[in-house]
Every structure is written in structure tokens, then in C-alpha cells.
Amino acid sequence: MASPVNPPRGMRDFLPADKARRERVLSVIRDTYRSHGFDEIETPVMEDSARLHAGLGGDNEKLAFGVLKRGLTTEDFAAAKDALDLADLGLRFDLTVPLARFYATHRAALPPVFRAIQIAPVWRAERPQKGRFRQFVQCDIDIIGEAGPLAEIELITATSAALSALGLEGCTIRINDRRILFGLLNHWNVPAEQQDHALIVIDKLDKIGPEGVAAELAESGIAVEGLADALATGGWDLLDAPPAWLDVDAYRALLDLRAAVPGAELVFDPTLVRGMGYYTGTIFEVAHPSLGYSLGGGGRYDGMIGRFLGQDVPACGFSLGFERLVDLVELGQETTDAVALLHAADVPGSRLVALKSELVARGHRVRLERRPKNTKATLERLAHEGFTHFAFVDAESEADSLELRPLAG
């Protein structure tokens, strides 16, 4: 018996109907972002390994797929102290590091404030589970060159518009600032050399809960008091009696941002971390009431491009996790009439192609199908695949005389 032929774990095939549905959702997102003044770019699926492992990607760097150098010998493998010694390239684990490299490469050809769209697959060596894959699509928008809050305002506005255009209701955007986070860590007397590790642990809050976070921090020698109090902090009324850990200037900036985007539901969360190590200021995540995990997120990363360019450039981005998003969206079928021409076996190919070409020129989507003896199963399949009409074709058929019959959806 033949062995099952499946894609690699955590990666998937998509049948035509699934692929069409995904493309419709992507089209809504892409069109919304373009209407807000963003331009689409494309970057390679691989980047230099050293760039992907520059300490900016948090735990995701550990999940990057490496590509072995060409011509490695047995001696090379024996001498390698680390797997990274054997790789010179890697598959991108997000779209932000490639964007920073792209901007450093093409800065002279880009406007002073560059608004970018990237919609593309990324790869992480995740443990596959519901909502987590090893290959998945991200939908990113970024603004490079805008140091003021206008970048955050535009990003949140455009992302909210995309979610609205997809018909998603009840979404909220959790928001925080890295300055508030580090103020919290300083209040907890976490040593500077352990703060990055502490943030990685706190970022697991939605997975392991407050007790799990406190326990894991304690295992690392970090004793945290007041974690529960910080988690209980809610609402936007902290200025009346600011907690000792609150960075008031950063908090006021968040209040101003909330006032500037009244159409979005912003929720202050002082423990929101975002796992990437490159964030420097505002950070945000999209939450939906039906999910226990985020639909996407982002923030300000003013220090990243300077790593590649030699001078700092302000940058801020927002990413939607497409795989999680597409499962929530219910869009109708495409509106273009899709016609199936069921033809007899003796109809010449030249006649079929002529009919097809004429209908295509009139704006239809057209498929040629050999007419079976029993058409019921074929018509059901065509309806499932999104075809709206069908017609029987013989050797004498003309486009104007075809009877286009509706297919039941």
C-alpha cells in the first residue's frame, strides 16, 4: 500500500475553493491599505543568517529555518560549534527585518516618509497546533521616516478599517509603551541585565497565567511583587492617582493616541510586551472576543534600521496574522459570473476555444468541461467551486445562442 503523501508538518495545501476564499480576503486587506496611501513591496524569502540572528527577533530567532552553506564537508560539520556556523542564509521569520534591510538598500529611491505594504509568507519552526503553522502569511503595513504619533494614528486607523471591511466586529486593540514596561521592571527591581529575559517571560502571560509567569521569573532569580496588582490595572483613569511604576509621559502619549483614533477601541494593558526585541516605544495587539490569542500586532521600532544603515530612522508597523484572521471572516463568493461550458466529445477544440474567448471578452470567467452522461454530480461540484452558470455546447453552438442556466449555490 502506498504511503500517505502529505505536505510537511505545519504547512498546508489549499484546494481551489479555499485558495479563492483566501485571495478574496487578501484583496480586501490589500485594497484597504492602498486606499490609505500605502504602497506594496516584495522582498526575498531568504535573508543573510547573521541579519536574522542579530538579536532583534526575540524567541522567534530560535525558530528560524537555516539554509546550509554550499559545499560543506565532513570536516566543516565536525568543526562547527553551533548549527548557525553551517548556515549562511535563512528563511525570514517575519517581514519587519526584511523591510529594514530593504529600506537600507533602497532609501535613495524612496520618499522621505515611506508607507509600505508587505503581504507574504514567513516561516518558523513552530510546534504545529491550532492557529500555529510553520508557514503562514502575514499582512504588514509600516511607516518609515515619521517620528511623531502620526505614524501610530495612521497604522491603527488603516488596520481598523481593514478589519471593518472584512466584517469583523468586537475587535479591540490592546496598547502599551515599552517605557511603561521598563518602568514596571524597575519598580520590581529587576536588574538591567535580566530585563530582556523578564519581558520574554511576561510575554507568555496569556499562555501560562500570572502564577506561571511569577514562577518562571522566580526560577531565573527574579522575585516579582505586585504582579497581580499590575494585571488588575484597567481603564484610562490612572492620572488621578498614578501607580508608582507608571511612566506618566508615555501614558499621556497613549491617551493622546486614543483621542486621535476614536473609531478604534483601544484598551490600555501595562503588561503587553510583544515578543520582538526591536520595539522601542508604542506597542499594540488586536484582540477578538472569540479567540484566546491575538489577530496581530505591532509597534514602534526606531532602532532597527540604524543597525543596517548606520543612522537611526524612525519606524512603526502593524501586522495582521492572516491565518487566524481568515478563519473568522465570512465573505460571499466573487461577483464575476463564472460559466461552465459542458461540451460533447465531438465538438472541435477550435470551436470550444472560440466560444470561451468570446465569453471571456464579455467579462465572464469560463471553464470547459467534458459533458458526462449524468451531469448532476458535475453541476454540484461546479457550484461548490464558485461557478454561477452553465451551458450545454455542441458543434453548432454560438455565443449569442447559448442558454446560460443558473447553478444552485
C-alpha positions as CSV (number, residue, x, y, z in Angstrom):
1,M,0.0,0.0,0.0
2,A,1.3,3.4,-0.9
3,S,2.4,5.7,1.9
4,P,0.4,8.9,2.5
5,V,1.7,11.8,0.5
6,N,1.2,14.9,2.7
7,P,2.9,18.3,2.9
8,P,5.5,18.9,5.7
9,R,4.0,19.2,9.2
10,G,2.8,22.7,9.9
11,M,2.4,23.5,6.2
12,R,-0.7,23.1,4.1
13,D,-2.1,22.6,0.6
14,F,-5.1,24.7,-0.4
15,L,-7.8,23.4,-2.7
16,P,-9.1,25.8,-5.4
17,A,-12.2,26.9,-3.3
18,D,-10.0,27.5,-0.3
19,K,-7.4,29.4,-2.3
20,A,-10.1,31.6,-3.9
21,R,-11.5,32.4,-0.5
22,R,-8.1,33.4,0.9
23,E,-7.5,35.6,-2.1
24,R,-10.8,37.4,-1.6
25,V,-9.8,38.2,2.0
26,L,-6.3,39.3,0.9
27,S,-7.9,41.5,-1.8
28,V,-10.0,43.3,0.8
29,I,-7.0,43.9,3.1
30,R,-4.7,45.0,0.2
31,D,-7.3,47.4,-1.3
32,T,-8.0,48.9,2.1
33,Y,-4.3,49.5,2.8
34,R,-3.8,51.0,-0.6
35,S,-6.7,53.4,-0.1
36,H,-4.9,54.7,3.0
37,G,-1.8,55.6,0.9
38,F,0.4,52.5,1.4
39,D,2.4,51.0,-1.4
40,E,3.2,47.3,-1.8
41,I,6.7,46.0,-2.0
42,E,8.2,42.5,-2.2
43,T,11.4,41.1,-0.6
44,P,13.2,37.7,-1.0
45,V,12.1,34.8,1.2
46,M,15.6,34.4,2.5
47,E,18.0,36.9,4.2
48,D,21.6,36.6,5.4
49,S,21.7,34.4,8.5
50,A,23.6,36.9,10.5
51,R,20.9,39.5,9.8
52,L,18.2,37.2,11.0
53,H,20.1,36.4,14.2
54,A,21.2,39.9,15.1
55,G,19.3,39.8,18.5
56,L,16.3,41.7,17.3
57,G,13.7,38.9,16.8
58,G,13.3,37.7,20.4
59,D,12.4,34.0,20.7
60,N,11.5,33.9,17.0
61,E,15.1,33.9,16.1
62,K,15.4,30.4,17.7
63,L,12.6,29.3,15.3
64,A,14.2,30.5,12.1
65,F,14.9,27.9,9.4
66,G,18.5,28.0,8.3
67,V,19.9,27.2,4.9
68,L,23.2,25.3,4.8
69,K,26.2,26.7,3.0
70,R,27.0,25.1,-0.3
71,G,29.9,22.7,-0.5
72,L,30.1,21.8,3.2
73,T,32.5,19.0,4.1
74,T,32.6,16.4,6.9
75,E,35.3,18.5,8.5
76,D,33.1,21.5,8.4
77,F,30.4,19.7,10.3
78,A,32.9,18.4,12.8
79,A,34.4,21.8,13.4
80,A,31.0,23.6,13.8
81,K,30.4,24.8,17.4
82,D,26.8,25.8,16.6
83,A,24.3,25.0,13.8
84,L,24.4,28.6,12.7
85,D,28.1,28.1,11.8
86,L,26.8,25.9,9.0
87,A,24.3,28.3,7.6
88,D,24.8,31.5,5.6
89,L,21.1,32.1,4.7
90,G,17.8,31.7,6.5
91,L,14.1,31.8,5.7
92,R,12.5,35.0,7.0
93,F,10.6,34.6,10.3
94,D,8.8,37.9,9.9
95,L,8.5,40.7,7.4
96,T,10.0,43.5,9.6
97,V,13.7,42.5,9.5
98,P,13.5,42.2,5.6
99,L,11.8,45.6,5.4
100,A,14.5,47.2,7.4
101,R,17.1,45.7,5.1
102,F,15.0,46.8,2.1
103,Y,14.9,50.4,3.3
104,A,18.6,50.5,3.9
105,T,19.2,49.2,0.4
106,H,16.7,51.4,-1.5
107,R,16.5,54.6,0.7
108,A,17.6,56.9,-2.1
109,A,14.7,55.8,-4.3
110,L,12.0,56.1,-1.6
111,P,10.1,59.1,-0.3
112,P,11.1,60.9,3.0
113,V,8.2,59.1,4.7
114,F,7.7,55.7,3.2
115,R,4.4,53.8,3.8
116,A,4.9,50.1,2.9
117,I,2.6,47.1,2.4
118,Q,4.0,43.6,2.6
119,I,1.7,40.6,2.2
120,A,3.7,37.4,2.1
121,P,4.5,34.0,3.7
122,V,7.0,33.6,6.6
123,W,8.5,30.5,8.2
124,R,9.0,29.5,11.8
125,A,10.0,26.1,13.2
126,E,6.9,26.1,15.5
127,R,5.4,23.1,17.1
128,P,2.2,22.9,14.9
129,Q,-1.1,23.3,16.7
130,K,-4.4,25.1,16.2
131,G,-3.7,28.6,14.9
132,R,0.1,27.9,14.6
133,F,1.8,26.8,11.5
134,R,5.4,26.6,10.2
135,Q,4.5,28.5,7.0
136,F,1.9,31.3,7.3
137,V,1.0,34.6,5.7
138,Q,1.5,38.0,7.4
139,C,-0.1,41.2,6.2
140,D,2.1,44.1,7.3
141,I,1.9,47.9,6.9
142,D,4.8,50.1,8.1
143,I,5.6,53.8,8.1
144,I,9.3,54.7,8.0
145,G,10.6,58.2,8.5
146,E,7.8,59.6,10.7
147,A,9.0,60.2,14.2
148,G,5.7,61.7,15.6
149,P,2.5,60.0,16.7
150,L,1.0,60.4,13.2
151,A,2.6,57.0,12.3
152,E,0.7,55.2,15.0
153,I,-2.5,57.1,14.2
154,E,-2.4,56.1,10.6
155,L,-1.4,52.5,11.3
156,I,-4.2,51.9,13.8
157,T,-6.7,53.7,11.6
158,A,-5.9,51.7,8.5
159,T,-5.8,48.4,10.4
160,S,-9.2,49.1,12.0
161,A,-10.6,50.0,8.5
162,A,-9.3,46.7,7.1
163,L,-11.0,44.7,10.0
164,S,-14.2,46.6,9.5
165,A,-14.1,46.0,5.7
166,L,-13.8,42.3,6.5
167,G,-16.9,42.5,8.6
168,L,-15.2,41.6,11.9
169,E,-17.0,43.1,14.9
170,G,-15.9,43.4,18.5
171,C,-12.2,43.8,17.9
172,T,-10.2,45.7,20.5
173,I,-6.6,46.9,20.3
174,R,-4.5,46.4,23.4
175,I,-1.9,49.1,23.7
176,N,1.2,49.8,25.8
177,D,4.6,51.5,25.6
178,R,7.9,49.9,26.2
179,R,8.8,52.8,28.5
180,I,6.0,51.8,30.8
181,L,7.1,48.2,30.7
182,F,10.7,49.0,31.7
183,G,9.3,51.3,34.4
184,L,7.4,48.3,35.7
185,L,10.5,46.2,35.7
186,N,12.5,48.9,37.5
187,H,9.7,49.1,40.1
188,W,10.1,45.4,40.6
189,N,13.9,45.8,41.0
190,V,14.6,43.6,38.1
191,P,18.4,44.0,37.2
192,A,19.1,45.6,33.9
193,E,20.9,42.6,32.6
194,Q,17.8,40.4,33.2
195,Q,15.1,42.8,31.9
196,D,15.0,41.4,28.4
197,H,14.6,37.9,29.7
198,A,11.9,39.1,32.1
199,L,10.0,40.6,29.2
200,I,10.1,37.3,27.3
201,V,8.6,35.5,30.3
202,I,5.9,38.2,30.8
203,D,5.0,37.8,27.1
204,K,3.8,34.3,28.0
205,L,1.1,35.7,30.3
206,D,-1.8,34.6,28.0
207,K,-0.3,31.1,27.9
208,I,0.8,30.3,31.4
209,G,-1.1,33.0,33.5
210,P,0.2,35.3,36.3
211,E,1.2,32.4,38.6
212,G,3.2,30.7,35.8
213,V,4.9,34.0,34.9
214,A,5.8,34.6,38.6
215,A,7.1,31.0,39.0
216,E,9.2,31.2,35.8
217,L,10.7,34.6,36.8
218,A,11.5,33.2,40.3
219,E,13.3,30.2,38.7
220,S,15.5,32.8,36.9
221,G,16.2,34.5,40.2
222,I,13.8,37.4,39.6
223,A,11.4,38.0,42.6
224,V,8.4,40.0,41.5
225,E,6.0,41.6,43.9
226,G,2.9,43.4,42.7
227,L,2.4,41.4,39.5
228,A,-1.2,40.8,40.3
229,D,-1.8,44.5,41.0
230,A,-0.4,45.5,37.7
231,L,-2.5,42.9,35.9
232,A,-5.6,44.2,37.6
233,T,-4.9,47.7,36.3
234,G,-7.6,48.7,33.8
235,G,-9.3,51.6,32.3
236,W,-7.8,55.0,31.3
237,D,-8.2,56.9,34.7
238,L,-4.7,56.3,36.1
239,L,-3.7,60.0,36.2
240,D,-5.8,60.7,39.3
241,A,-3.5,58.5,41.4
242,P,-0.7,57.2,39.2
243,P,0.8,53.9,40.3
244,A,4.5,54.2,41.3
245,W,5.6,52.2,38.2
246,L,3.7,54.3,35.7
247,D,5.8,56.4,33.2
248,V,3.4,59.3,33.1
249,D,4.8,60.9,29.9
250,A,4.4,57.6,28.0
251,Y,0.9,57.2,29.4
252,R,-0.1,60.7,28.3
253,A,1.1,59.9,24.8
254,L,-1.2,56.8,24.8
255,L,-4.1,58.9,26.0
256,D,-3.4,61.4,23.1
257,L,-3.3,58.5,20.7
258,R,-6.6,57.1,22.0
259,A,-8.2,60.5,21.5
260,A,-6.9,60.7,17.9
261,V,-8.5,57.4,16.8
262,P,-12.0,57.5,18.3
263,G,-13.1,54.9,15.8
264,A,-10.9,52.2,17.3
265,E,-11.4,50.5,20.7
266,L,-8.1,50.9,22.5
267,V,-7.5,49.1,25.8
268,F,-4.5,50.0,28.0
269,D,-2.6,46.9,29.1
270,P,0.6,47.7,31.1
271,T,1.8,44.1,30.7
272,L,1.5,43.9,26.9
273,V,5.0,43.0,25.7
274,R,5.2,41.9,22.1
275,G,7.9,39.3,21.8
276,M,10.2,41.0,19.3
277,G,13.3,42.6,20.8
278,Y,13.3,45.5,18.4
279,Y,10.4,47.5,19.8
280,T,11.3,50.9,21.3
281,G,8.0,52.7,22.1
282,T,4.3,52.2,21.5
283,I,3.2,48.6,21.0
284,F,-0.2,47.2,20.2
285,E,-2.1,43.9,19.6
286,V,-5.5,43.1,18.1
287,A,-7.8,41.0,20.2
288,H,-11.1,39.4,19.2
289,P,-13.7,38.1,21.8
290,S,-13.9,34.6,20.2
291,L,-10.1,34.0,20.3
292,G,-7.7,33.3,23.1
293,Y,-4.8,34.7,21.1
294,S,-4.1,37.9,19.1
295,L,-5.1,38.6,15.5
296,G,-2.0,40.7,15.0
297,G,0.0,43.5,16.5
298,G,3.0,45.8,16.1
299,G,4.7,48.9,17.4
300,R,7.5,51.4,17.0
301,Y,11.0,50.1,16.3
302,D,13.1,53.2,15.9
303,G,16.4,51.5,16.4
304,M,16.3,48.7,13.9
305,I,17.1,50.4,10.5
306,G,20.1,52.1,12.1
307,R,21.6,48.6,12.5
308,F,21.8,48.3,8.7
309,L,22.1,52.0,7.6
310,G,24.4,53.4,10.2
311,Q,22.0,56.1,11.3
312,D,18.7,55.8,13.1
313,V,15.4,56.2,11.2
314,P,12.0,56.2,13.0
315,A,9.8,53.3,12.0
316,C,6.5,51.8,13.1
317,G,4.5,48.9,11.9
318,F,1.3,46.8,12.3
319,S,0.9,43.2,11.2
320,L,-2.2,41.1,10.8
321,G,-1.9,37.3,11.3
322,F,-3.7,36.2,8.2
323,E,-4.2,32.5,9.0
324,R,-6.0,33.4,12.2
325,L,-7.9,36.1,10.6
326,V,-9.2,34.2,7.5
327,D,-11.0,31.6,9.7
328,L,-13.1,34.4,11.2
329,V,-14.1,36.1,8.0
330,E,-17.3,35.3,6.1
331,L,-17.2,36.8,2.6
332,G,-19.5,36.0,-0.2
333,Q,-18.5,34.4,-3.5
334,E,-16.8,36.5,-6.1
335,T,-19.3,38.6,-8.1
336,T,-18.0,37.9,-11.6
337,D,-20.2,35.4,-13.4
338,A,-18.4,32.1,-13.7
339,V,-19.7,30.0,-16.6
340,A,-19.0,26.3,-17.2
341,L,-19.4,25.1,-20.8
342,L,-20.3,21.4,-20.8
343,H,-19.4,20.2,-24.2
344,A,-19.9,17.0,-26.2
345,A,-16.9,14.9,-27.1
346,D,-17.1,15.6,-30.8
347,V,-17.0,19.4,-30.5
348,P,-13.8,20.6,-32.2
349,G,-11.3,22.3,-29.9
350,S,-11.2,25.4,-32.1
351,R,-14.9,25.9,-31.7
352,L,-14.6,25.5,-27.9
353,V,-11.8,27.9,-27.6
354,A,-13.6,30.5,-29.8
355,L,-16.7,30.3,-27.6
356,K,-14.6,30.5,-24.5
357,S,-12.7,33.5,-25.7
358,E,-15.8,35.4,-26.7
359,L,-17.4,34.9,-23.3
360,V,-14.2,35.9,-21.5
361,A,-14.1,39.1,-23.6
362,R,-17.6,39.8,-22.3
363,G,-16.3,39.7,-18.7
364,H,-17.1,36.1,-17.7
365,R,-14.9,33.5,-16.1
366,V,-15.2,30.4,-18.3
367,R,-14.2,26.8,-17.9
368,L,-14.6,24.0,-20.4
369,E,-15.9,20.7,-19.0
370,R,-16.5,17.4,-20.8
371,R,-20.2,16.6,-20.5
372,P,-20.8,13.4,-18.7
373,K,-23.8,11.1,-19.1
374,N,-25.1,12.1,-15.7
375,T,-24.4,15.8,-15.1
376,K,-25.8,16.1,-11.5
377,A,-22.5,15.4,-9.7
378,T,-20.6,17.7,-12.1
379,L,-23.0,20.6,-11.6
380,E,-22.9,20.2,-7.8
381,R,-19.1,20.3,-8.0
382,L,-19.1,23.3,-10.2
383,A,-21.5,25.2,-7.8
384,H,-19.2,24.3,-4.9
385,E,-16.2,25.7,-6.8
386,G,-18.0,29.0,-7.3
387,F,-19.4,28.7,-10.8
388,T,-22.7,30.6,-11.2
389,H,-24.0,29.4,-14.6
390,F,-23.6,26.6,-17.1
391,A,-24.5,25.9,-20.7
392,F,-24.5,22.8,-22.9
393,V,-22.3,23.1,-26.0
394,D,-22.4,21.2,-29.3
395,A,-20.6,21.6,-32.6
396,E,-23.1,24.2,-33.8
397,S,-23.2,26.4,-30.7
398,E,-22.7,30.2,-31.0
399,A,-22.0,32.5,-28.1
400,D,-25.2,34.5,-28.7
401,S,-27.4,31.4,-28.7
402,L,-26.0,29.8,-25.6
403,E,-28.6,29.2,-22.8
404,L,-26.8,30.2,-19.6
405,R,-28.6,28.4,-16.8
406,P,-28.0,29.3,-13.2
407,L,-26.3,26.9,-10.8
408,A,-27.7,26.4,-7.3
409,G,-25.2,27.7,-4.8
